[in-house]
Amino acid sequence: MLRATLLKLSESPRFAQWVTSNGTTRRMARRFVAGETLDEAIEAARACNNLGMLASLDYLGESCSTTADAQRARDAYLEVFERIHKENLHANVSCKLTQLGLDLNVDFCQGLVVSIVELAARYDNFLRVDMEGSAYTQRTIDVVKNVRARNPAIGTVIQAYLFRSETDVQALLAFGCRIRLCKGAYKELPEVAYPRKRDTDFNYIRLMKILLPSGFYHGIATHDPRMIAETIRWAAAQQISKDDFEFQMLYGVRTDLQRMLVKDGYRLRVYIPYGNDWFPYFMRRLAERPANLGFLLRNFLRS
Ligand SMILES: Cc1cc2nc3c(=O)[nH]c(=O)nc-3n(C[C@H](O)[C@H](O)[C@H](O)COP(=O)(O)OP(=O)(O)OC[C@H]3O[C@@H](n4cnc5c(N)ncnc54)[C@H](O)[C@@H]3O)c2cc1C
């Protein structure tokens, strides 16, 4: 209920206006967002590297209304790869296809992705295509498949809350695609996604057990100690090496767990978002932890 309210509010322009102009909420957002500039994101990635963690940089933005906006987002991603290379960082890049024009024209969007992946490959790096709401799942997978047929420096994300995900995992593995497994962060209907958390968790473990022995390098993205413990237990039982997969967590979330995994010799990648367009990302993070809802709403109603 609280989660649904927050995800609904993430679509409200009035709420967006208030959140992004209010000093308190801007400060709250900084817990989850490294900053508004690439320089700040690079510093955050360097700090992660210094702690023995990998990073994935995400230039925040979702959907765009013109091809010029999409091209600007593409240019921003090219710049991120250039900076990662120049600064010698252990970092890759995550992006969203709606930011690269998926809603405008799929072929146009795919062309932009190709140019980003070509640069990623030139630097021996990797582009991870985030997964958005279920209206985009098939188109995202199609674009990733098409681009990957020309260049393997691209992978995508599977959300354990979707009923379709096991079929998608099998299809992506059939052509060697690297997958990030997460639970899923969007508001979905019960026709397409498990409404109950325990079913999503069950599916998460099932999918993890398909991914890990597949022979490809995947990301287990979660802060849930039970998902992490079961992954560690199962990988050890199957004699899957700690180097054959990585855990992934979000910037500012469960930093205690992040450090613990690194100390125990696991590979850990921190997803580092940055940029001006942080409102929807911030709302999804709040929705994952409704304890923050009361605080936010009290401030909103008082304003
Ligand atoms: C690296 C990474 C990339 C992701 N990419 C995508 C994507 O492409 N598409 C997509 O739909 N989703 C993505 N997600 C989000 C994901 O789907 C979940 O919404 C999110 O990770 C919360 O689920 P959880 O696995 O941590 O488990 P949960 O059961 O939600 O949480 C477990 C515990 O983690 C802690 N926790 C979780 N979230 C927060 C938070 N925001 N603030 C404070 N504590 C928290 C709490 O202690 C909580 O009890 C990504 C997540 C990660 C880590």
The ligand as an SDF file (V2000), in Angstrom:
LIG
                    3D

 53 58  0  0  0  0  0  0  0  0999 V2000
   22.5920   -2.6660   -8.4780 C   0  0  0  0  0  0  0  0  0  0  0  0
   21.0920   -2.6260   -8.6010 C   0  0  0  0  0  0  0  0  0  0  0  0
   20.5160   -2.3510   -9.8160 C   0  0  0  0  0  0  0  0  0  0  0  0
   19.1340   -2.3420   -9.9610 C   0  0  0  0  0  0  0  0  0  0  0  0
   18.5890   -2.1830  -11.2100 N   0  0  0  0  0  0  0  0  0  0  0  0
   17.2520   -2.2930  -11.3430 C   0  0  0  0  0  0  0  0  0  0  0  0
   16.6560   -2.2800  -12.6280 C   0  0  0  0  0  0  0  0  0  0  0  0
   17.3180   -2.1760  -13.6540 O   0  0  0  0  0  0  0  0  0  0  0  0
   15.3070   -2.3810  -12.7010 N   0  0  0  0  0  0  0  0  0  0  0  0
   14.5150   -2.5200  -11.5750 C   0  0  0  0  0  0  0  0  0  0  0  0
   13.3000   -2.6450  -11.6990 O   0  0  0  0  0  0  0  0  0  0  0  0
   15.0710   -2.5130  -10.3570 N   0  0  0  0  0  0  0  0  0  0  0  0
   16.4040   -2.4000  -10.2050 C   0  0  0  0  0  0  0  0  0  0  0  0
   16.9510   -2.4340   -8.9570 N   0  0  0  0  0  0  0  0  0  0  0  0
   16.0720   -2.2970   -7.7630 C   0  0  0  0  0  0  0  0  0  0  0  0
   15.5450   -3.6430   -7.3000 C   0  0  0  0  0  0  0  0  0  0  0  0
   14.6390   -4.1440   -8.2300 O   0  0  0  0  0  0  0  0  0  0  0  0
   14.8580   -3.5090   -5.9360 C   0  0  0  0  0  0  0  0  0  0  0  0
   13.7830   -2.6290   -6.0290 O   0  0  0  0  0  0  0  0  0  0  0  0
   15.7570   -3.0390   -4.8260 C   0  0  0  0  0  0  0  0  0  0  0  0
   17.0430   -3.5510   -4.9520 O   0  0  0  0  0  0  0  0  0  0  0  0
   15.1950   -3.4710   -3.4550 C   0  0  0  0  0  0  0  0  0  0  0  0
   15.1320   -4.8590   -3.3980 O   0  0  0  0  0  0  0  0  0  0  0  0
   16.1130   -5.7720   -2.5220 P   0  0  0  0  0  0  0  0  0  0  0  0
   16.5570   -6.8980   -3.3690 O   0  0  0  0  0  0  0  0  0  0  0  0
   17.1840   -4.9620   -1.9410 O   0  0  0  0  0  0  0  0  0  0  0  0
   15.1830   -6.4290   -1.4160 O   0  0  0  0  0  0  0  0  0  0  0  0
   14.0920   -5.8290   -0.4250 P   0  0  0  0  0  0  0  0  0  0  0  0
   13.3790   -7.0230    0.1010 O   0  0  0  0  0  0  0  0  0  0  0  0
   13.3070   -4.7480   -1.0730 O   0  0  0  0  0  0  0  0  0  0  0  0
   14.9800   -5.1810    0.7000 O   0  0  0  0  0  0  0  0  0  0  0  0
   15.7890   -5.9490    1.5600 C   0  0  0  0  0  0  0  0  0  0  0  0
   16.4320   -5.0300    2.5780 C   0  0  0  0  0  0  0  0  0  0  0  0
   17.3430   -4.1540    1.9270 O   0  0  0  0  0  0  0  0  0  0  0  0
   17.2960   -2.8620    2.4870 C   0  0  0  0  0  0  0  0  0  0  0  0
   16.8340   -1.9030    1.4670 N   0  0  0  0  0  0  0  0  0  0  0  0
   16.3470   -2.1990    0.2380 C   0  0  0  0  0  0  0  0  0  0  0  0
   16.0860   -1.0790   -0.4540 N   0  0  0  0  0  0  0  0  0  0  0  0
   16.3910   -0.0530    0.3630 C   0  0  0  0  0  0  0  0  0  0  0  0
   16.3410    1.3610    0.2410 C   0  0  0  0  0  0  0  0  0  0  0  0
   15.9150    1.9360   -0.8910 N   0  0  0  0  0  0  0  0  0  0  0  0
   16.7280    2.1210    1.2850 N   0  0  0  0  0  0  0  0  0  0  0  0
   17.1810    1.5600    2.4170 C   0  0  0  0  0  0  0  0  0  0  0  0
   17.2580    0.2040    2.6040 N   0  0  0  0  0  0  0  0  0  0  0  0
   16.8690   -0.5740    1.5970 C   0  0  0  0  0  0  0  0  0  0  0  0
   16.3480   -2.9210    3.6760 C   0  0  0  0  0  0  0  0  0  0  0  0
   17.1050   -3.2510    4.7970 O   0  0  0  0  0  0  0  0  0  0  0  0
   15.4500   -4.0920    3.2890 C   0  0  0  0  0  0  0  0  0  0  0  0
   14.8670   -4.7040    4.3850 O   0  0  0  0  0  0  0  0  0  0  0  0
   18.3160   -2.5260   -8.8090 C   0  0  0  0  0  0  0  0  0  0  0  0
   18.8900   -2.8100   -7.5770 C   0  0  0  0  0  0  0  0  0  0  0  0
   20.2540   -2.8720   -7.4560 C   0  0  0  0  0  0  0  0  0  0  0  0
   20.8470   -3.2190   -6.1250 C   0  0  0  0  0  0  0  0  0  0  0  0
  1  2  1  0
  2  3  1  0
  2 52  2  0
  3  4  2  0
  4  5  1  0
  4 50  1  0
  5  6  2  0
  6  7  1  0
  6 13  1  0
  7  8  2  0
  7  9  1  0
  9 10  1  0
 10 11  2  0
 10 12  1  0
 12 13  2  0
 13 14  1  0
 14 15  1  0
 14 50  1  0
 15 16  1  0
 16 17  1  0
 16 18  1  0
 18 19  1  0
 18 20  1  0
 20 21  1  0
 20 22  1  0
 22 23  1  0
 23 24  1  0
 24 25  2  0
 24 26  1  0
 24 27  1  0
 27 28  1  0
 28 29  2  0
 28 30  1  0
 28 31  1  0
 31 32  1  0
 32 33  1  0
 33 34  1  0
 33 48  1  0
 34 35  1  0
 35 36  1  0
 35 46  1  0
 36 37  1  0
 36 45  1  0
 37 38  2  0
 38 39  1  0
 39 40  1  0
 39 45  2  0
 40 41  1  0
 40 42  2  0
 42 43  1  0
 43 44  2  0
 44 45  1  0
 46 47  1  0
 46 48  1  0
 48 49  1  0
 50 51  2  0
 51 52  1  0
 52 53  1  0
M  END
$$$$
